[in-house]
Amino acid sequence: MDVSAVLKIFCDAVVRRDGKALAGLFAEDGVYHDVFYGAFEGRARIAELIDDWFYRTAEDFRWDMHEPVTDGRILYARYTFSYRSKLPEAEGRRAMFEGVAIMRLQGGLIAEYHEVANTAPAFVDIGFAPERIAKIIGRQGAELKARPEMKHHLA
């Protein structure tokens, strides 16, 4: 697997609104866990995430992956991501954030995609009220605490 080529296809597919190209990088039953929209399972749903969900409230995407590391089973890459928000309060401003992509690989395809992202700056960029940001960050915290691997930390 040429990691750089895969990551380029991945990012370019989002920028071009080509969900089919992105979904083709995934196993048939692959899962894309999006930081905003949740889990999308299977190629058809992953394509829908890109072609529909991403573009409902945003446009002019830019996505770059940096410094990928893999052992053949897991692929990590730091990323920078931005889009122009179509939400009324954003007034066309660009939302920007960074994160880490975590991909579980299987047979040369992505079996599972997760991300850890610092989304708070994007919410400020697009003009969300502090109360709305607090509500979103609170929900993200609750989701983190609900994960099985956090049980030990809550004891």
N, C-alpha and C positions, 0 to 999 in steps of 0.2 A: 504494500500500500504506500503510495506516494502521499505522505501527510500534507505537504504544502499544496499539492494539486487538489486534494479533497477539501481542504479548508478554503481554497480559492473558489471552487465550485459552490461550496456551502454559502459563503458570503455573497458571491455574485448572484446566486439564485434568489436570495432575498431582495437584493438591490433591483433585480430585473422583474420582480414579482413572478417568479417561475417556480411555483410550489412543486411541480412535477419533477424538476431537476433536483431540488433539495430532497424530496421524498425518495428519489432514486438512490441516494447515498445511504438510506436506511434499510435494515432488514424488513421483510414483509410485515412482521409484527413489532417493528421498532416503535419506540416511544420518545416523543419530544416533550420534555417538561419545560414549559416556558415560564419565566419568572412572573409574567403578568397574567397569562391566560390559563395556566395549568397544563395538564397532561393531554397530549393528542397521540393516540395509538393507531398504528397502521399507516401505510403510505398515503391513502386517500385523505385521512384526517390531517396528516402532516402537511400535505399539499394545501388543504383547506385553511390551515393555520396561516400559511404564508399568503396565499392568494386572497383570502377574505379577511380573517381576523386582524392581521398586521396592518392591512391597508384601509380598514374601516375608519380609523381615527388618525392615520399618519400617512406620510408620503416622503419622497426624496430620502430614502434610507441610505445609510453609509455604514459598512461593517468591515472591520479589519481584524484579523487574528494575528497575534504576535507570540513569538517564542514557544512554539509547540514542543511538547515533550510526550513521548509514548514509550511503552514497553511492549507494544503489540496487542495488549488487552485493554488498556486504558489510554486515552489521549486527553491531555490537558493543553489548553491554550488560553493565554490572556487575550482579551479583546477590548476594542473600543467600538462604540456603537452610537449612532445618532439618527434622528429622523426629524422631519418638520411636522409638528403636530397640527392636526385639523380640528382639535377641540376649540370651542369658541373662546375660552379664557386664555388660550395660548397665543392668539392673534398671530398665528403663523410662525412662532418662534421655534428654533431648533432645540430639541431635547437631547442631551448628551450624557452618556454614562460609560462606565467600564465594568468589566466582569471577567470571570473565568469560565470557560466552557469545559465541561467534563463529559467525555464520551466513552461509553463502554463499547468495545469493538467485538465483532463476532464474524468470522468468515470474510473479512475485508469490508464489512458494512458496519454502520452504526446501529447497535442494538438499543442503546439508550443514550439520550442527551439530557444533561442537567446543566444548570448554570447557577453561579453565585454572582450577583450583580449589585453594585452600589447604585441603586435607582434614585435615591433621595435627591441628588443634584438635578436629575431630569425633571422631577416634580417642581422644583424651584424654577428651573428654566422655563417651564410652560405655564407658570403663574398659578399653581394650585395654592389655595389658602392653607395657612399653617394647620388648621384643624383637619383638613382633608388629608394632608401629608401625614399627620399623626395617626389618623385612622388607618391609612394604608400600611404604614410602618408597624402599627400595632397588630394588624392582621398577619403581616409577614412574620412577626415575632411569634404569634400564636401557632402558625403553621410550622415554624421551626421547632417549637416545643412539642408539637404533636408527633414529630418523626421518631421512629423507634430508636435511632442512635443517640437521641438526646435524653432518653430515660435515665441513664446513669448521671447525667448532669443535673437532673431535677431532684434526685434522691437527697 
